[in-house]
Amino acid sequence: MVQINLPHNSKVLKGDYYKDKTGSKNIRKVNIYRWDPSKKENPKIDTYEVDMDNCSSKVLDILNKIKNEIDPSIAYRRSCAHGVCGSCAMNMNGKNGLACTKSHSELEGDINIYPLPHLKVLKDLIGDLSTLYKQYESIEPWLKSSNKNNETENLQSIEDREKLDGLYECIMCACCSTSCPSYWWNGEKYLGPAVLLQAYRWIIDSRDEERKERLQKVADELKLYRCHTILNCTNACPKDLNPAKAIAEIKKMLATT
Amino acid sequence: MDNKNPLSPHIQIYSWHISSLVSISHRITGIINILAVILICLWVAYLLLGETNYEIIKFFLQSFFGKFLVIGIVWSFCFQILAEARHLLMDLGYGFELKTSKISGLVVIFGSFILTVFIYLIGR
């Protein structure tokens, strides 16, 4: 269901203000979404004054600086810090992306950091992605082949391999799915761009033998056709992939086979 | 899942871009067009009841509000047709690159106004 307003318990309040203590002249205000499950309070926005003279270039560096030097209670996911693991996906100044690859110099004005949109918040910037993972599991993301010969390689032509370019690079960070209004309103049923891109990755793989079954499985009014080419997904993807195009290719395959 | 957890902000914080604006406007103009078609049907049906009715409607359509309504409906139809053409191209698999989608979106937005002026000049 389309629900424009946030539920009562999710209304965001004004939070604490952490004034700069270093005396730096190069200060930037960073507003961060906070919610603590151990307290029975609404989420709030805490504001931190950050000394930018002693901060590296990425948004994740700001978060690390705040956690190390100002407020150790702040919670967020991060791991590789090089745009490979997809852990630090979050919403920065209104657009989803990876905090570790996003330069703060690209963001204008005060920096606003929120968790990925329309997720149940677990703590601060950490959203619950279990629905998305279940959907990912439902498309059976593994090679299905009757070839039991383990002695030789399962070869693929250069052309067939090229079809996987722009698909295999996906790191499942969920930036695209959580940017999609269709996924916000129908997240339980619509598979969303991330999972559909993965579905297409297996549909188009020349070594996979269940293309028909895979296509039939996603050919559903809600699972697939809720994509209305809003292109928030392609706009958000930190790896410059094109989930909207992948979805269009699935639709095209269904229409022509 | 613990349902007592808050929902993170979504449409309240997400920034707009050309493509999402065209998409939402496509929906809104779609609703306006359905209402407009109903209005036009009622108007035609009303005409069947006699000549005096025609005069009343003519008077209304020549008022400022009437003209605003007609031009608004014309724009809504123009927007819908251009956005629909964009959708058709996308269904064929074209125009998904960020730059292309931005340009085609701008074509839809500005094109709808140009087309409205054009139709206004023809129908004047």
Interface residues (C-beta under 8 A of the other chain):
Chain A: I4 L6 P7 N9 S10 V12 Y33 W35 P37 N42 P43 N91 N93 G94 K95 N112 Y114 P115 L116 P117 H118 L119 K120 V121 L122 G127 D128 S130 T131 S179 P181 W184 H228 T229 I230 L231 N232 T234 N235 N242 A244 K245 A248 E249 K251 K252
Chain B: M1 D2 N3 K4 N5 P6 L7 S8 P9 H10 I11 Q12 I13 Y14 S15 H17 S19 S20 S23 H87 M90 D91 L92 G93 F96 E97 L98 S101
